[in-house]
Amino acid sequence: MNTIELNFISTAGHGYLEVPFTTLWSYMNDKDISECSYVDYFKKTFYLEEDCDAPLFLKIAKEKDNVEITESYLEEIPSTAERLFHS
């Protein structure tokens, strides 16, 4: 069983689980993520919204591996991130 290390970001208004592209794709398809989450193509990172997308990802990941989460605070998620949009 592997251990994945993730960061939970609390902002002034909400919270997001920061998940690198390759980590997310190891467990699920990004098409399963709602448009409440963000994606940063520059940093190759998803910011999964705390109420629906982060719990879904964590449930799936914890079935296969150990998950360690650190917490940090930012005023807002990085400006290079944008809302996830599915066409």
OpenMM code with the backbone's topology and positions (N, CA, C; nanometers):
from openmm import Vec3, app, unit

residues = "MET ASN THR ILE GLU LEU ASN PHE ILE SER THR ALA GLY HIS GLY TYR LEU GLU VAL PRO PHE THR THR LEU TRP SER TYR MET ASN ASP LYS ASP ILE SER GLU CYS SER TYR VAL ASP TYR PHE LYS LYS THR PHE TYR LEU GLU GLU ASP CYS ASP ALA PRO LEU PHE LEU LYS ILE ALA LYS GLU LYS ASP ASN VAL GLU ILE THR GLU SER TYR LEU GLU GLU ILE PRO SER THR ALA GLU ARG LEU PHE HIS SER".split()
positions = [
    Vec3(0.0849, -0.1175, 0.0000),
    Vec3(0.0000, 0.0000, 0.0000),
    Vec3(0.0896, 0.1240, 0.0000),
    Vec3(0.0635, 0.2155, -0.0898),
    Vec3(0.1394, 0.3403, -0.1003),
    Vec3(0.0820, 0.4466, -0.0077),
    Vec3(0.1596, 0.5502, 0.0157),
    Vec3(0.1124, 0.6663, 0.0899),
    Vec3(0.1191, 0.7866, -0.0023),
    Vec3(0.0061, 0.8572, -0.0142),
    Vec3(0.0061, 0.9800, -0.0928),
    Vec3(-0.0057, 1.0978, 0.0033),
    Vec3(0.0707, 1.2016, -0.0257),
    Vec3(0.0714, 1.3208, 0.0585),
    Vec3(0.0042, 1.4347, -0.0168),
    Vec3(-0.0979, 1.4925, 0.0442),
    Vec3(-0.1756, 1.5988, -0.0180),
    Vec3(-0.1845, 1.7183, 0.0758),
    Vec3(-0.2199, 1.8317, 0.0199),
    Vec3(-0.2351, 1.9544, 0.0964),
    Vec3(-0.3799, 2.0012, 0.0879),
    Vec3(-0.4383, 2.0332, 0.2024),
    Vec3(-0.5714, 2.0924, 0.2057),
    Vec3(-0.5536, 2.2416, 0.2272),
    Vec3(-0.6086, 2.3206, 0.1363),
    Vec3(-0.5962, 2.4656, 0.1424),
    Vec3(-0.7266, 2.5259, 0.1921),
    Vec3(-0.7179, 2.5975, 0.3033),
    Vec3(-0.8315, 2.6759, 0.3504),
    Vec3(-0.8117, 2.8166, 0.2973),
    Vec3(-0.9159, 2.8737, 0.2385),
    Vec3(-0.9112, 3.0117, 0.1923),
    Vec3(-1.0051, 3.0934, 0.2802),
    Vec3(-1.0142, 3.2209, 0.2521),
    Vec3(-1.1036, 3.3072, 0.3296),
    Vec3(-1.2490, 3.2614, 0.3199),
    Vec3(-1.2853, 3.1950, 0.2091),
    Vec3(-1.4242, 3.1572, 0.1916),
    Vec3(-1.4533, 3.0093, 0.1757),
    Vec3(-1.3513, 2.9269, 0.1510),
    Vec3(-1.3792, 2.7872, 0.1215),
    Vec3(-1.2532, 2.7035, 0.1425),
    Vec3(-1.2618, 2.5756, 0.1090),
    Vec3(-1.1474, 2.4868, 0.1212),
    Vec3(-1.1339, 2.3971, -0.0003),
    Vec3(-1.0104, 2.3621, -0.0317),
    Vec3(-0.9817, 2.2817, -0.1505),
    Vec3(-0.8690, 2.1838, -0.1213),
    Vec3(-0.8845, 2.0626, -0.1716),
    Vec3(-0.7794, 1.9628, -0.1630),
    Vec3(-0.6946, 1.9753, -0.2886),
    Vec3(-0.5670, 1.9997, -0.2707),
    Vec3(-0.4735, 2.0184, -0.3819),
    Vec3(-0.4225, 1.8812, -0.4261),
    Vec3(-0.4541, 1.8435, -0.5510),
    Vec3(-0.4191, 1.7096, -0.6002),
    Vec3(-0.3510, 1.7210, -0.7366),
    Vec3(-0.2260, 1.6754, -0.7483),
    Vec3(-0.1592, 1.6773, -0.8786),
    Vec3(-0.2355, 1.5926, -0.9807),
    Vec3(-0.2235, 1.6316, -1.1074),
    Vec3(-0.2924, 1.5588, -1.2146),
    Vec3(-0.2677, 1.4090, -1.2058),
    Vec3(-0.1418, 1.3690, -1.2016),
    Vec3(-0.1104, 1.2254, -1.2061),
    Vec3(-0.1666, 1.1503, -1.0862),
    Vec3(-0.1702, 1.2145, -0.9718),
    Vec3(-0.2275, 1.1501, -0.8534),
    Vec3(-0.3769, 1.1294, -0.8718),
    Vec3(-0.4477, 1.2318, -0.9160),
    Vec3(-0.5915, 1.2187, -0.9359),
    Vec3(-0.6210, 1.1090, -1.0370),
    Vec3(-0.5499, 1.1111, -1.1489),
    Vec3(-0.5763, 1.0130, -1.2548),
    Vec3(-0.5408, 0.8703, -1.2140),
    Vec3(-0.4617, 0.8539, -1.1100),
    Vec3(-0.4325, 0.7196, -1.0601),
    Vec3(-0.5540, 0.6573, -0.9920),
    Vec3(-0.6497, 0.7412, -0.9528),
    Vec3(-0.7640, 0.6927, -0.8765),
    Vec3(-0.8987, 0.7140, -0.9451),
    Vec3(-0.9080, 0.8175, -1.0262),
    Vec3(-1.0377, 0.8469, -1.0874),
    Vec3(-1.0198, 0.9312, -1.2129),
    Vec3(-1.1284, 0.9472, -1.2849),
    Vec3(-1.1308, 1.0274, -1.4066),
    Vec3(-1.1697, 1.1705, -1.3711),
    Vec3(-1.1023, 1.2681, -1.4295),
    Vec3(-1.1364, 1.4071, -1.3977),
    Vec3(-1.2760, 1.4458, -1.4465),
    Vec3(-1.3363, 1.3660, -1.5304),
    Vec3(-1.4745, 1.3931, -1.5749),
    Vec3(-1.5732, 1.3715, -1.4607),
    Vec3(-1.5297, 1.3032, -1.3538),
    Vec3(-1.6153, 1.2799, -1.2371),
    Vec3(-1.6139, 1.3967, -1.1387),
    Vec3(-1.5338, 1.4977, -1.1678),
    Vec3(-1.5216, 1.6138, -1.0797),
    Vec3(-1.6210, 1.7210, -1.1232),
    Vec3(-1.6842, 1.7844, -1.0268),
    Vec3(-1.7842, 1.8875, -1.0574),
    Vec3(-1.7185, 2.0180, -1.1013),
    Vec3(-1.8001, 2.1069, -1.1506),
    Vec3(-1.7523, 2.2378, -1.1940),
    Vec3(-1.7328, 2.3332, -1.0763),
    Vec3(-1.7461, 2.2824, -0.9537),
    Vec3(-1.7183, 2.3623, -0.8331),
    Vec3(-1.5695, 2.3631, -0.8013),
    Vec3(-1.4956, 2.2717, -0.8621),
    Vec3(-1.3522, 2.2619, -0.8385),
    Vec3(-1.2759, 2.3432, -0.9417),
    Vec3(-1.1452, 2.3567, -0.9165),
    Vec3(-1.0583, 2.4344, -1.0048),
    Vec3(-0.9486, 2.3460, -1.0615),
    Vec3(-0.8932, 2.3915, -1.1731),
    Vec3(-0.7795, 2.3241, -1.2349),
    Vec3(-0.6741, 2.4296, -1.2666),
    Vec3(-0.5496, 2.3937, -1.2473),
    Vec3(-0.4384, 2.4823, -1.2791),
    Vec3(-0.3495, 2.4079, -1.3782),
    Vec3(-0.3615, 2.4417, -1.5053),
    Vec3(-0.2856, 2.3726, -1.6096),
    Vec3(-0.1366, 2.4042, -1.5996),
    Vec3(-0.1032, 2.5224, -1.5487),
    Vec3(0.0363, 2.5619, -1.5334),
    Vec3(0.1055, 2.4756, -1.4269),
    Vec3(0.0385, 2.4559, -1.3139),
    Vec3(0.0947, 2.3756, -1.2041),
    Vec3(0.0570, 2.2279, -1.2133),
    Vec3(-0.0282, 2.1937, -1.3132),
    Vec3(-0.0743, 2.0552, -1.3314),
    Vec3(-0.1355, 2.0010, -1.2026),
    Vec3(-0.2315, 2.0799, -1.1516),
    Vec3(-0.2932, 2.0506, -1.0226),
    Vec3(-0.4434, 2.0756, -1.0273),
    Vec3(-0.5177, 1.9876, -0.9612),
    Vec3(-0.6601, 2.0106, -0.9385),
    Vec3(-0.6765, 2.0644, -0.7974),
    Vec3(-0.7744, 2.1515, -0.7786),
    Vec3(-0.8132, 2.1997, -0.6466),
    Vec3(-0.9565, 2.1516, -0.6257),
    Vec3(-0.9704, 2.0409, -0.5542),
    Vec3(-1.0998, 1.9768, -0.5383),
    Vec3(-1.1795, 2.0419, -0.4263),
    Vec3(-1.2981, 2.0847, -0.4597),
    Vec3(-1.3879, 2.1540, -0.3679),
    Vec3(-1.4159, 2.0651, -0.2467),
    Vec3(-1.4157, 2.1246, -0.1278),
    Vec3(-1.4191, 2.0495, -0.0025),
    Vec3(-1.5485, 1.9748, 0.0273),
    Vec3(-1.6600, 2.0160, -0.0295),
    Vec3(-1.7882, 1.9559, 0.0077),
    Vec3(-1.8296, 1.8358, -0.0761),
    Vec3(-1.7866, 1.8295, -0.2014),
    Vec3(-1.8302, 1.7148, -0.2820),
    Vec3(-1.7139, 1.6432, -0.3515),
    Vec3(-1.6261, 1.7158, -0.4162),
    Vec3(-1.5209, 1.6510, -0.4948),
    Vec3(-1.4082, 1.5946, -0.4093),
    Vec3(-1.3633, 1.6686, -0.3090),
    Vec3(-1.2563, 1.6183, -0.2222),
    Vec3(-1.2984, 1.4907, -0.1485),
    Vec3(-1.4195, 1.4871, -0.0873),
    Vec3(-1.4599, 1.3622, -0.0203),
    Vec3(-1.4700, 1.2428, -0.1163),
    Vec3(-1.5168, 1.2666, -0.2382),
    Vec3(-1.5257, 1.1584, -0.3364),
    Vec3(-1.3868, 1.1048, -0.3677),
    Vec3(-1.2931, 1.1945, -0.3967),
    Vec3(-1.1568, 1.1521, -0.4262),
    Vec3(-1.0964, 1.0770, -0.3074),
    Vec3(-1.1104, 1.1320, -0.1870),
    Vec3(-1.0515, 1.0691, -0.0691),
    Vec3(-1.1094, 0.9315, -0.0415),
    Vec3(-1.2377, 0.9155, -0.0629),
    Vec3(-1.3009, 0.7842, -0.0435),
    Vec3(-1.2372, 0.6803, -0.1359),
    Vec3(-1.2210, 0.7164, -0.2616),
    Vec3(-1.1632, 0.6244, -0.3600),
    Vec3(-1.0157, 0.5978, -0.3286),
    Vec3(-0.9404, 0.7036, -0.2999),
    Vec3(-0.7968, 0.6889, -0.2737),
    Vec3(-0.7710, 0.6057, -0.1489),
    Vec3(-0.8508, 0.6265, -0.0442),
    Vec3(-0.8294, 0.5545, 0.0823),
    Vec3(-0.8641, 0.4066, 0.0724),
    Vec3(-0.9407, 0.3687, -0.0292),
    Vec3(-0.9694, 0.2263, -0.0505),
    Vec3(-0.8460, 0.1526, -0.1005),
    Vec3(-0.7524, 0.2272, -0.1636),
    Vec3(-0.6345, 0.1644, -0.2238),
    Vec3(-0.5045, 0.1968, -0.1514),
    Vec3(-0.4947, 0.3148, -0.0919),
    Vec3(-0.3680, 0.3614, -0.0357),
    Vec3(-0.3903, 0.4407, 0.0921),
    Vec3(-0.2798, 0.4721, 0.1589),
    Vec3(-0.2821, 0.5616, 0.2745),
    Vec3(-0.2776, 0.7054, 0.2242),
    Vec3(-0.3482, 0.7926, 0.2910),
    Vec3(-0.3509, 0.9333, 0.2524),
    Vec3(-0.3109, 1.0170, 0.3733),
    Vec3(-0.2111, 1.1028, 0.3537),
    Vec3(-0.1693, 1.1967, 0.4567),
    Vec3(-0.1994, 1.3374, 0.4069),
    Vec3(-0.2640, 1.4165, 0.4915),
    Vec3(-0.3052, 1.5508, 0.4505),
    Vec3(-0.2444, 1.6541, 0.5444),
    Vec3(-0.1786, 1.7516, 0.4856),
    Vec3(-0.1333, 1.8676, 0.5608),
    Vec3(-0.2313, 1.9803, 0.5308),
    Vec3(-0.2303, 2.0813, 0.6143),
    Vec3(-0.3226, 2.1936, 0.5942),
    Vec3(-0.2454, 2.3235, 0.5855),
    Vec3(-0.2951, 2.4126, 0.4995),
    Vec3(-0.2363, 2.5452, 0.4871),
    Vec3(-0.3472, 2.6461, 0.4625),
    Vec3(-0.3134, 2.7717, 0.4811),
    Vec3(-0.4107, 2.8794, 0.4590),
    Vec3(-0.3572, 2.9732, 0.3519),
    Vec3(-0.4427, 3.0059, 0.2562),
    Vec3(-0.4132, 3.1061, 0.1543),
    Vec3(-0.5343, 3.1979, 0.1454),
    Vec3(-0.5135, 3.3221, 0.1113),
    Vec3(-0.6269, 3.4132, 0.0928),
    Vec3(-0.7192, 3.3624, -0.0177),
    Vec3(-0.6595, 3.3057, -0.1214),
    Vec3(-0.7361, 3.2463, -0.2319),
    Vec3(-0.6474, 3.1448, -0.3015),
    Vec3(-0.7088, 3.0592, -0.3819),
    Vec3(-0.6284, 2.9619, -0.4554),
    Vec3(-0.5455, 3.0375, -0.5596),
    Vec3(-0.4388, 2.9772, -0.6122),
    Vec3(-0.3527, 3.0497, -0.7062),
    Vec3(-0.4295, 3.1120, -0.8230),
    Vec3(-0.3828, 3.2271, -0.8653),
    Vec3(-0.4517, 3.3005, -0.9713),
    Vec3(-0.4453, 3.2292, -1.1055),
    Vec3(-0.3556, 3.1341, -1.1207),
    Vec3(-0.3468, 3.0586, -1.2463),
    Vec3(-0.4526, 2.9492, -1.2544),
    Vec3(-0.5242, 2.9245, -1.1444),
    Vec3(-0.6292, 2.8226, -1.1440),
    Vec3(-0.7584, 2.8801, -1.1997),
    Vec3(-0.8328, 2.7954, -1.2676),
    Vec3(-0.9619, 2.8358, -1.3237),
    Vec3(-1.0654, 2.7285, -1.2947),
    Vec3(-1.1918, 2.7676, -1.2999),
    Vec3(-1.2993, 2.6707, -1.2755),
    Vec3(-1.2881, 2.5557, -1.3740),
    Vec3(-1.3099, 2.4366, -1.3238),
    Vec3(-1.3082, 2.3193, -1.4084),
    Vec3(-1.4325, 2.3218, -1.4946),
    Vec3(-1.4141, 2.3041, -1.6241),
    Vec3(-1.5270, 2.3080, -1.7166),
    Vec3(-1.5217, 2.1833, -1.8028),
    Vec3(-1.6333, 2.1131, -1.8072),
    Vec3(-1.6444, 1.9939, -1.8918),
    Vec3(-1.7233, 2.0288, -2.0158),
    Vec3(-1.6684, 1.9970, -2.1314),
    Vec3(-1.7410, 2.0252, -2.2563),
    Vec3(-1.8343, 1.9126, -2.2929),
] * unit.nanometer
topology = app.Topology()
chain = topology.addChain("A")
for resn in residues:
    res = topology.addResidue(resn, chain)
    for name in ("N", "CA", "C"):
        topology.addAtom(name, app.Element.getBySymbol(name[0]), res)
